[in-house]
């Protein structure tokens, strides 16, 4: 059968040649679709792949994101005319807005699919420097207009599908998770819980992850459980909050800026639970990783976390921005090995429902593309 041609546009930084997991993902996609990817290039990456058109960061670095977005309509227009795609898939509503503008500039109609991986409102309100908040209202307007004008939408979870429904009046055209390579998390049998109580946070150090709330809560947990440790894995604009916590509690807090997937899996094996106090989460891949390693979760009852964690089953859910509830839940699990073991066993059992293969993801995306192409 003839493969539909698809232009995939995103902000992801790729390094060519692709590593093992990404290579498997795009090889599976290429079996179903004639793919061209328009995205960003990792610094120093000089490899080649005919499927990719990667652009370096703009200068100055502080404006790189804005420059990338401003140039995107013209870059997409060029690829519309050169590649003549049957469908354009956009990684977020802002890229969708650029694709819709490019379609108009090209004078060629091609259907546009907007993907919603999370709450786009965090882009300006809870990520990066505070000055981004000045862009909140116009950015919201652009995202909403783009979602309304998109020819189809893809969500990752019931939560993100609900965000689409708030704007369009109906759920997303399709809802399925993007393939993620979790092989490092299932390579070894689940490890027993450590003797020392350890809470693990893995994620970007940004406001929407509620790093400030985690730091405040851990000061109280540390006072109540002197033997407990918090391990924080990640980087971001709230680094200074973590630095202050390290200064105040040097024996009870550890920070690791970056780990490979295999190293994250090992960190789960040394932990009692995953703590995730985020305000919004699109799906929460790190929760699925914790499930794979048989670890329970203490998390905020918000966003896509609710699609993964059932309160009292795979973890303990707490209200958003409720420091008292967060402290109580973390202390409860860290001080009760039987509870931690029960949550971890249920989490590991749930993992199978979220596992997918590159081939499954490629087939689902092909079905969505075929549906959009079949519309008048």
N, C-alpha and C positions, 0 to 999 in steps of 0.2 A: 504494500500500500504506500501511496505517496505520503511523506511526512509533512505536516503543516510547518511552515516557517514561522518561528517565534522569536521576537526581539525581547530579551529580558533586560530590564533596566533597574539598577540598584546603586546603593552607596558602598556596598561591601568592597573592601580592599583585597584584591587577589594577588597572589604570588605565583608566577608561572615558572616551571611546570607545576600543575596542581599536585597537592599531596594526595596520599592514598584515599582518604575519605571523600574529598571533593572530586577526585578523579572518578571514583565509583559513581558518585551522584550525577556528574555531568555525562559520563558515558551512558548511564541508564537513560537520562533525558535525551541524549542524541539518538538512542535507538527508537525513541517514540516521536521526536520532533527534530526539525532542522533548526538548531539553536544558534543564536548570536547573542552574546552577553556584552552589554555596555555598562561599565562600572569603573571603579577606581583602581589604581595600581599601588601596591605596597612599595614603600621606599626601598630602592635598591634592587627591585625585581626586574630582571631583564630577559626572562624566558619568553617563549612564543607558543601560542595555541591559536589556530585559525578561527576558533569559535569566539574568541575574546577580543574586545576592543577596549583597552584600558587607558585611563587618563591619569596623569600625575597630579599631585596636589598643587593648587594655585598658590600664588605668593601675593601678599605676606601670609604666613601660616595661620594667623589669627582669623583671616577672612577666607580660608580655604573652603569651608563648607558653603558659605554664601556664594563664592565664585563658582563652585561646582554646580550649584542649583541654577545660577543665572545663565550659565553656558549650556545647560542641559537641553533646553528646547531646540537649540540650533544643532547640537550634536545628534539628538534623536531624529531631527528632520533629515540630516544627511544620511542616516542609516535607513530611514524609511525609503528614501529615494534609491539608495544603493542596494539594499538587501531585499526590499519589497516584502516585508513580513506580512503574513496572514493575520497575526495577532501581536499586540504589544502587551507584555506583562510588567507591571510596575510594582516595585517593592514596598511603596508606601503612598499615601494620598498626595504628598507633595511632589513626588516623582510623577504620579498620575497627572497632576496639573501641568507639569512640563510636557508630558507626552501629548496631552490634549492640545496644548499650544503648538507643539511641533506638527501635529496632524493638520491643524489649520494652516500653518506656514507652508507645509508641503503641498497643499491642495489635493491630497490623496486621503481617502477615507480608509481607515484601518481600525478594527475594534480594539478597545483598550480595556484591559483587566486591571483593576486596582486591588492590591493585596493589603490586608490590615493585620499586622503582626502584633499590634498593641495599641494603647491609647495615644493617638498622635498629639494630644494636648500636653503630654509630658515633654515633648521635644523642646518647647520654649519655657515651660514653667518649672521643670524639675530636673533639668539636665544641663550641665555646663555652667557657665558664668551667669550671675544674676541678671546681667543686662539683657539676656535673652527674653526676659519677661516682657520687655517693651514690644516684642514681636508677637505676643500672644494673640491679640485680637485679629490682626490681619492674617496671621498664620492659620488660625482656626477657620476664618472665612475661606481661605484658599483650599484647605483640606476638605471642608464640607462641600464646597462647590465642585471640587474634583470628584468626590465620591458620588455626588448626585448625577454627574454627567458621564461617569464611567459606564461602559457597556456591560460590564459584569464585575463581580467582586469575589475575592477569596479570603476567607478568614482562617485562623489557625485553631479556633476553639469556640465553644458556645459563647464565651465572654466577648471575644472579638467579633463574632457574628452579631451579637447584640449591639455592639457599637455601630456596625453597619446599619442595623435596623433602625436605630435612633435617627439616622440621617436620611435613609432611603425609604423607610416605611415598611421594609421587608428584610428578612435575614439575608446573609451573604449567599451569592449564587452557589458557592461550594464552600465547605469547611473541612479542612484536613491539614495536619501539621506538615511542615517542611521536614524532609529527611535530615536527621542528624546522626552522625556516626557515634554510636554508644558502645562500640566493641571493647574499648578499654575498660568499661564499667561492668562487663559480663565475662571478661576473660578468666577471672578467678572466682572460686566459690566465695560466698559471703563470709567476711571475717567476723569473729566474735566481738562483742562490745568491749571497749577498753576498760581497764579497772579505774582509771582516772576519768571523771566526768568531763567531757569536752564538747563544746558547741562549735559548729563550723558554719561560717558565712562564706559564700562564693558568689561574686558578682561585681559589677562596677560600683565604685564608690561615688554614687550620685544621690541627689536629694530624693528622687522617687524610690530609691531602695531604702529610704528611711535610716541612713547611716547614723544620723544624729540621735534618733530614737533608740537604735541598737546600742550606741555608746552609753547613753543615759541609763538604759535598762541594765546593761552589764555591770555598771558600777554598783548597782544594788544587788545583782546576783552574786558578784564577787564578794561582797560583804557577808552575804548569807551563806555562801558555799566557798570557803577559802581554798578548797582543793580544786575547784573548777577552773577550766581554761577556755578562752575564746580564741579561735583561729580565724583570722580574716584573710581571705584571698581575693585580691582585686586591686584596681587602680581607678582613679577618677578625681573629680574636682573637690571632693570632700576628704581628701587625704589628711588635711590638717586636723580633722575630727579624730581620725584614727591615731595620728601622731600624739595627740594630747592624751588619748586613752593609754597608749603605750608608755608614756612618761609617768602616768599616775599609777598604772597597774602592770609594771614590767614583768612580774612573774605569772600573771594570769591572762595576758593577752599576747598573741603572736600575729604579726602581719607578714604575708607573703605576696608580693606584687603580682606575680604571674606563675602559673603552673601549666604543664602539659596535661592533656586529658588523663593519661596514665597516672600522673602525679596527683591530680584531683581525686581520682579513684582511690589512691593510697591514702589521701587525706581523709576521705570518708571512712576508710577502714580504721583510722585512728580516732574517729569521732563517735560521739554518742548520738548526736542528732544534727540535723540541718536547721539553722534558724534563718528565716526569711521574712523580715518585717516590712516588705515592700508595700507601697500604697497601691499602684496598679502593676499587674503583670499580664503580658499577653497570653502566655501559656506557662512559662516557667520551666525551661529545660533542666535547670539545676535540680528541680524537684524530681524529675524523672531519673536523673542521675543518682540522686539519693535513694530512690526506690530500687534502682538496679543494684545498689550496694547494701540493701537491707537496712536502711536508716530511716527512722521516723522524722517528722518535720514539725517544728513550731513556726507558724506562719500567720500572716494577716489574712483575715477572711475578706479578700478583695480580688477583683479581676479574675484572671485565668487560674489563680491558685484554687479557687472554688471548683474548677473543673477537674482538678487532680486530687485534692485532699478532702476527705470526709472527716469532719470533726470527731475525734475520739477513735478513729479507725487507723488511718495512716499517719495521723498527726493530731496536734492540738491547734485549733484556729482561734485567733484573738481579734477583737475589733480593731479597726484602723486607728493608729495613733493613740492606743490605750496602753500607756507604759506600765501601769499596774498589772494589767492582764498579761502583758508580755513577760514581765518579771516572774509572775506566778507560774505561768506555763513552763518557762525554761527551768525554773527551780524544781518544779514538779517532776519533769522528765529526767533531769540530771540526777535527782536524788532518789529515783525509783527505778532500779535496773530492770525489774520485771515489766514495768510499764514501757520503758524504752525498748525492751526486747519484743513485746507484743506489737507495738507500733511498727517496729522495723520489719517484723514478719509479715504484717499486713501490707506494708509498703512494697516489699519484695514481691508479694503475690500480685499486686496491682500493676507491676512493671510490664507484664506481658501485654496488657491492653494498650500500652503506648509505644510498644516496639514496632518499628516498620523497617522496610528495606528500601534501597534506592529504586528498585524496580516497582514497588508499590507506589511510591511517590510519583514516579514518572508516569505510570498508568493513570493515576488520579489527575495529574496535570493535563495529560493528553485528553482525557474525557472532558475536562472543563474547556479546553481549547476547541474540541470538536463541537461541543454544545454552543459555544459562542459563534463559531463559524457557520453553524447550521441555522442561525437566526436570520430572518429577513432584515 
